[in-house]
Amino acid sequence: MRKVVRALCYLKELCLMAFFKLFGAVCRCCSAKYRELWLVCERGNDARDNGYWFYRYLKEEHPEINARYVIETESADRAKIEALGGMVPRGSFSHYLAYYCADFLVGTHVQPCAPDLILFYHLAGKGIRARGKQVFLQHGIIKDEMEWLHRKNMYMDLFVCGAKPEYEYIRDTFGYPEHVPQYVGLARFDNLIRAERKEKMILVMPTWRGSYYPTGEAFRNTAYYEHFQSLLCCKELDQLLEQQDYRLVFYPHVEMQKDSRMFESGSDRITIVSKETHDVQELLMDCALLVTDYSSVFFDVAFLRKPVVYYQFDNGMEMQTEYVQRTERFFPLHDGNNCRRTFEAIARLKERKEKHAAESESLSVHL
């Protein structure tokens, strides 16, 4: 039954693709609203990551660009996009039309801006995709092998990299043409630099355990729950926070927050928060120390020259020289211009496209 449902979903999207590709071609010819369009998105229900900061950069620094942002109408971040202008309701008729009209599809997840990220990812793997250039802003720096992001599995025209070693690894092993991976820095890092600050706050952010990890009541029996619940109720930790006048914020990965209600704090100095109440970037800028298991968010904290601890505490709250130097080698781009470099990289895609079109037209005339 699952295969039948999935087949029907694919058939539906193929039919919509045939219609909107044709209708989109007409709209581009008849309306400037659908020409030279840059469509930007994250998961489709948020505006807090590289997609939002790049979109904000476009609206503030390049108002001449016809840019729009895809987000759900019920999203808590909707007002942020409405303030900038150009909101496209996710899953709507206008979303499909913009998706198939856009020259550039810019997003943080696979198949940027697609009405269904995973379904369109599989379609694109078979060569069935929209006309727009695909720009992958990434959700975070890649620290593990991810074969599903290799060129044999995913099509991209621009693969944004946030760190130099990451870029070199992707360039050398992911199988993309040389010009596709580019080290321009993550767009959200620009804001981290501009608003750098530090409070007496320890941020605990464990990562996701995958889509098949137990949920509901079964979650209580996992090592993940037992370990972090024990930490939150630790009397020694409470005493340490009191002595040092620190507070602790526990923020599970967004995909794990559906079970956050099971966690309980044993102290007034420990707060359990979620995406509904707190923005990750704000937490990263406020914290003095990050405690994590292996979440790649530690790259953001390292970028801010703040210490990171794995399953243990460090009261010094200062990054040691060895790690500062390692961080500087890892992030040689630290100037607040990542959005500009990303924009210029996309602009070069446009130049290559126009050059190719001109060469094709010249060849046609010659023949």
N, C-alpha and C positions, 0 to 999 in steps of 0.2 A: 504493500500500500504506500509505503514511504517513497519508493521509486516511482510509482505512478504519480503521486503528488508532485514530486520533483520534476518529472517529465512535463507535467502540465504547466508548472511555473516557467520552465524553459520555453515551452511553446508560446505561452502568453507574452514573455519578454521579446521573443523573436518577432511576433506579430506587431507588438508596439514599436520595435526597432524599425521594421519595414515602413510603418506609417510615419513615425516621427522623423526618420531620415528624409523621406520625401517631403513631408510638410515643413520640416526645418529648412530644406533647400529653398522652398518658396518664401518662407519668412525672411531668410537672409537676403534674398533678392528684393523684397518689398519693404523691409523695415530695418533702419539703422540700429534699432534696439537689439537685434539678434546678430549683428555683424561685429566682428572683432571682439567677441565675448570671452571674458576670463571667468570661469566658474570655480568657486572655492568652497571647500567643505572639510569637516573633520569626520566624526562618526555619523553625523546627520542630526544628532540631538544635543550637540554642545558647541561652544565657541570659547575655548580656553587654552587651546594648544597652538601648534605652529600655524594651523590654518587661520585661526582668528588673528594672530599677530601679523601674519603676512597680509591678510585682507585689510586690516586696519592701516598697514603701511601703504597699500595701494590707494586706499581712499584718501589718506592724508597727504601723501607725497606724489601720487600720480592720478589725480582726479580725471585726467584725460582718458584713462583706461576704462573701458566698459566692463566693470567687474560686478559680480553678484555672488551672494553667499547662500548656500543651501542649509536650512535648519528647520527642525520641526516647529510647528506653531505653538506647541505646548512646552517647548524647552524653556528652562529657567534662564537661559542665556539669550533668549529672543530679543530682549530689549537692547542688548549690546549691539546686535546687528541692525536693528531698526534705527538706532542712533546714528549709525554709519550710512544707512541706506542700502538698498539693493537686495533685500531679503527675498529668498525664493523658498516657499513652503515645501518641505521634503515630501516626496511622493505625489505631488500635485501634477496637474496637466502642465503647468508652467515649468516645473522641475524637469519633466521628461523633454519638453521642448527645448529648454535651455541646455540640457545635457547633450542633445544631439545637434544643437546649433553651435556650441562653444568651440572656439579655436584652441583654448587651453583648459584642461581639466586638472585642477590643482588641489591636492588633498593629502591628509596625513595617513590614510589607510589605503589598502589595496583597492584598485579600480576607483580612483578619486572621483567623488561626486556622483557615483552611480546610484540609482534608486535602490538597488540591493547590492551591497558591496561584495558579498561572497558569491552570489549567483553570477554577477557580471565578471568576477574574477575568473570563474571557470569558463565562461563564454569567451573571454579575451584570450585565455590559454589556447583556445581552438581557433583563434584569429578573428573572432566575431566581436567587434567593438565599435565605439563611437568614432567620429572623425577627428575629434580634438586631440591635440598633443597631451600626453599623459605625464603629469608632473607629480612625483612622489616626495612630499615634504617630510615624511616619516613622523612617527609618534614618539620616537625616542632613539637614542644611539644604539646601534646593533652591537651586542657583545657576545652573541652566541651564533652558531651555525644555523641559518634559516634557509633551508633548501627551497622552500616554497616562494622565496623572494628571488631566486635565480632566474636568469633570462629564459631558460627553457620552460619555466612555469609561469612567468609574469612578464607582460609587455610594459615597458616604460620608456619615455623619451628623455626624461631627466630624473635622476635618482640623487636627491639631495643628501649630502653627508654632513654630519655635525662635528666630526673629529678627524684629524689627519690619519691616524692608524686605521680607523674604521674605513675611510675612503680608500686607502691603499689595499685593504683586505677585500673590499667589495670590487674594486677595479680589477684585482688580480684573480679572483676566484668565482665571481658571480656570473661571468660570461657575457656581460653587456659590452656593446661597442665602447671604445675608449672615451667618447665624448659624453656618454650617458651619466655615469657616476661623476659628481662634481663636489669638491669640498668647498662649500660656501657658508657653512654654519647653519644651525637650526634657528628659525625665525624667532622662536620664543626666547632665545638667549639674549636678544637685543633688549628685551624688557627687563631681564634679570640684571643686566649691567646698569640700566638707567635707574632702577629703583632698588639698588643694593642696600640692604639694611640687616640688622641682626638684633633679635630680642632674646630674652632669657627663656627660650623655649626649645625643648627637645622634640623633634618630629620622628615618629615611628611609622614607617611605611613599608610593610611587607608586600610582596608582589603577588601576582595572580598564579594560581596553580593549574590552570587549564580548564577547558569546558567540561571535562568529565570528572572533575573533583566533586566529592560528595556535597550536597546542599541540604537545606532543611534540617531536620533533627539529626540526620546522619552526620552533619557537619560538626556536631558537638563531640563526636568520637575521633575526629582527626587530630593529628599531631599539630597541625596549624592552629587550630582552636585552643587546644590544651596549652601549647607553649605561650601564645600571646595572652590568653586569659590569665595564666599564671603570672605573667609579667605585669599585667595591669593591676593585679591584686597583691603584688609583692610589697610587704611592709617595709623591707629594706629600701626599696625604690622610693616609697612614699617619704621615708625619713630623709633620704638623700636629697630629694626635691625640696623638702622643707628647709634643710640645712643650707642648701645652695641658693634658695629662693628662685627655683626654676619651676616651670610648668611643663607638662608633657601632653602632646597631641597625638592620638592614634588615628591614622587615616589608612584603612585598608585599600587595596587596589579597587578601582571602580567596579570591576567585574565581580569582586568578592563582597561588595557592600550590601548585597541582598540579604546577607546573613549577619550584618553588623549588629542587629538588635540582640544577638545572643551574647555579645560581649558586655561585661560590666566593669565599671571602674571602682577601685577600692580607695580612691582619694579625691578630694576636691581639686587637687592640682593636676589630675589626669582627666582629659576630655576625649571622648570618642566622637569623631566627626565624620561627615559624609560630603559627597559632591553637592548635595542640596544646600548645605550651609557654609561650605568653605571652598575656595578656589586653590588648586594645587600650587599655582605660581605664587600666590600670596603666602602660602605656608612655607614654601621653599625660601622665599626672601626673608621671612620672619625668623626662621629657625637658626639656632646657634650650632646645632648638631643634628645629623640624620642617623637614625638607627634603622637598618634594613636587613633583609636576608640576602636577596640578590636582585632587587628591583633596579632596572637601568636608570631610575631617577637619581641614583647616586652620581651619574655624570653631571646632571644639572647642579647638584650641590658642590661637586668638585670644581665645576666651572666658576662658582662663586667663591672659591678658595675657602670653603668651610669643611670641617672634618666629618668623616663618615665612619661609623662603627658598625660592625657586623655581629649582632647578637651579644654585644657587651657594651659597657659604658666607659667613657673617657672624660674625667672631670676637668681636664685642662681647657677644653673648648677652643683650642687653637690648632690650626693645621701645621704639622711638622714640616720642616724645610724640605725633607726628602720628598714628601707628597706634593708640596707646592711646586717643586721643580718638575716632578713627573706630570703634574696637571698642566703646567706651561708647555711641556713638550707635546702633550696630547691635544691641547687647544691653542695652537699658535695664533688662530684668528680669535681675537678678544677685543673687538673695537666697536661693537654696536652697529655693524653694517651688514649683518647677515641678510636682512630683508632686501637691502639694495642689491647685494650680490645675487640673491635668488631671482630678483626681478631682471637683472641684466642677463642671467643665464637663460631665463625664459625668452627674453627679447632676442637672444642669439638663436634660439630655436626658430623664432619667427623669421629671422634673416635667412637662415638656411632654407626654410620652407619657400620663401619668396625667390631666393636664388635658384632653387630647384625648379620652381614653376617657370621662371624666366628662361632657364636653359631648355626646358621641355618645349616651350613655345618657340624658341629659336630653332630647335631641331625640327619641329613640325613645319615651320615656314621654309626651312632649307629643303626638306624632303618634298 
